[in-house]
Amino acid sequence: MSSKSLSRFEELDAGRALGDLSLEEVEEWEALAQEGSMDQTIDFDLLATELELNHTEDCALSSSLATRLEDTIPVFSASIKSNQSATGQIISIIPWLGWAAAACLVVFFNLPTGDDTQDISAELAQAKAELSDKEKTVTDLESAKQELAELNKKLSGELASESGKIDALNTQIAKLTEKLPLLQKFESLIQDESDTQRLEFASASDPYKGLTGEVIWNDEKQEGYMSLENLAVNDPTINQYQLWIVDPERDELPVDGGVFDITEKDGKSIIPIRNALAINKPVAFVITLEQPGGVVKSKQEVVVALAKS
């Protein structure tokens, strides 16, 4: 066989391994094989198949190649045994070159195409976008967590402030609750106008210039109250206020009406009169500032207020 015929045979043999020969090319391959006394083995078919399996993804064999594999298994087995018994025989690699080229072509054509690369790039871009979204979500959650902590701190401060206000209101309510019975008695005594005497207080010295109020007294009930506003708060450990009742028909000396304290700067204070002796026809009520516990007879060094008929 000439070198040209040998090259043609190898080309057709590679095509046979790939299973893409036409009917005319198959007949030409058979003629060249008989002409050159070529052994029709599947050694190169197996080599090409092994390369494809090792370096490419799984794919179905062509029907022609599968048929030839099944038909030549007995011949291949006999050839293997014959080659094992032969000694000193030099095997030429030239007949295998065409098959190697065919196997390389099989590997090449099974490499990822441009569309596959685009699909992988698209999937990678999508994965990166999802990762970026998740990182943004984590960042947003951290920011929200910090905002919640700051809001909780702010609300805790406001709650403490409101709790203080509530405590102050409760204290004020307690004080008003204490005053309520006195207010009710004061109003009840005023309603009995026919028997109740009512006089207004006026300040008797400059330190008590802003003082206002009134005193009511009922002879029959021997009961009376003072209503005072803007009277300075006193320290009971230093001095106390004392009421004196002037009743000329009883005695020329004023009668002790009781000591009292002012505990609130603002608001109205209702003070009950605690007369030590019976009063018949009072003409004046005097408030003085005395030592703690009061005195039996006032020197009237500090006269706070005066109410007279």
Secondary structure by P-SEA (a helix, b strand, c coil): ccaaaaaaaaaaaaaaaaccccaaaaaaaaaaaaaacccccaaaaaaaaaaaaaccccccccaaaaaaaaaaaaaaaaaaaaaaacccbbbbcccaaaaaaaaaaaaaaacccaaaaaaaaaaaaaaaaaaaaaaaaaaaaaaaaaaaaaaaaaaaaaaaaaaaaaaaaaaaaaaaaaaaaaaaaaaaaaaccccbbbbbbbbccccccccccbbbbbcccccbbbbbccccccccccbbbbbbbbbccccccccccbbbbbcccccbbbbbbbcccccccccbbbbbbbccccccccccccccccccc
